[in-house]
């Protein structure tokens, strides 16, 4: 059974009776005022035309605006860390949590400056009932794609995506004459951590180091778990000074974090290699220089960064 649960926020003065009503409807029994069977079939066909969740929601916004004008639509699914925003937030909103077979598909919010009339909310619910099945399919597809591209332990990109992404970023940097930097991060004495504390603590260390990295980088920076205890970060529009500053921020964030599991805890450090793309340099040559700089940092005593000139 597919279910919608939601509430309206109409901020204009209104009676106590119609403030924030709770709405509930099932996809099987949703009312249909103002939408005939042909419109419903056309909407369903359009929504089933793509598994790309962004295209799906883009189509849904377009079709909704044909029947009920809105200023904006926001959708988010926290399980997949996915957000979609179209248009702008306004004074009034209709908000729904979408469920199918007990699975939470996410929350959707409609915004506009004018209050939503009761008959409009009923139409929205009916249109949402047509969205649920294609949305469920798109989310399952997105989850499958993520599983193939994301390291399940650390939730960063896995090695299988590294080479293609590196080639793309190098191509873009050369085409637009912008800088590109790479950091290679390696956890110091990681084998000893596994030997002394066990692999559960080792897994916690990997997760926590990934969190430390993500806590200090920009949204445009791309992180990969390259293998074992090694991470690679691509920094677009970043030269030597910026790359070295970020490397130090990452190093300090990792050194200052205490990794805990059960009654055990430990602190770790990391060594970093830094390289910036040179003119006419090939993608894997950039990686080779950053990796060589990493081993220079290791040989100089660890818990430091080194730059490849």
Buried (B, 14 or more C-beta within 10 A) or exposed (E): EBBBBBBBBBEEEEEEEEEEEEBEBBBEEBEBEEBEEEBBEEBBEBBBEBBBBEEBBBBBBEBBBEBBEBBBBBBBBEEEEBEBEBBEEBBBBBBBBBBBEEEEBBBBBBBBEBBBEEEBBBBBBBBBBBBBBBBBBBBEBBBEEBEEEBBEEBBBBBEEBBEEBBEEBBEEBBEEEBBBBBBBBBBBEBEEBBEEBEEEBBBBBBBBBBBBBBEBBEEEBBBBBBEEBBBBBBBBBBBBEBBBEBBBBBBBBBBEBEBEBEEEEBEBBBBBBBBBBEEEBEBEBBBBBBBBBBBBBBEEEBBBBBBBE
